[in-house]
Amino acid sequence: MRVAYDVLDPTGNITILVRTPVPEEKQPAIAAHLMELEPAAEQVGFLSQAEDCDIALRMAGGEFCGNASMCAGVVAAAEKGKASFSAGLQVSGVSGIVCAEVSRLPDGIWTGIVDMPLPVAIEEVNLPGTGPLPVVCFEGISHVILEQSLPKERAEELAPIWCRELKADALGLMFLSQDKEKSASLKPLVYVPAAGTLFWESSCASGTTAVCAWMTAKEQKPCSIRLKQPGGTLGAQSDAGGRIRLTGTIRLCKQASAEIYL
């Protein structure tokens, strides 16, 4: 089948969004082929029409992704010919509608704001090979927050083990570093078993949100953070009502199509 897709860059987390309707059971295989064609890509999502909102997004592994949600907002805005748009999204891994506000700047880069889903639990968990660690659980993905580094190979070994231990749909290991000047950085490792992927991502939107939610719960007050990540900086802000908004930038790299045989 011929598959039309867009390649977008949300803070370095290169994302492929497929515009051709693809049956859910074929999506992991299509995603694998597209990632071979686009080796810089870190994830694949599939777009479809939705009755009660602007567009539906399903990630290849069925997980939730904030960066891909911002990308879907850009695609929806571009299709409507709008330079500024507030898109209602139906996104895998979460119930309810996700709102993504996007605006195109004069240089063609888009800015995005997403009302992120709130965690269902924030807890300390004794995981195999470590002491207690903070775990922030969302509907479609859980994140372990680590304030100490691990060897790369050890982190990649532990991610699937911890994912099974937590019975999570997908798991992020968020390596958080903060200095005395309150400058903070995040190095994300994300494992999605349904898609068969384990990536050191250039940025992680839900992981940034997890850090913001954890800090809000720990300090018992609203939090505003900017986390420097390998691909750039993402911001997250919580308010007194408990809402968390994520901010980032998105670049539409190209539109393409490919013939894929399964």
Summary of the structure (lengths in Angstrom):
residues: 262
radius of gyration: 17.5
end to end distance: 8.3
largest distance: 54.2
contacts: 924
relative contact order: 0.19
helix: 22%
strand: 44%
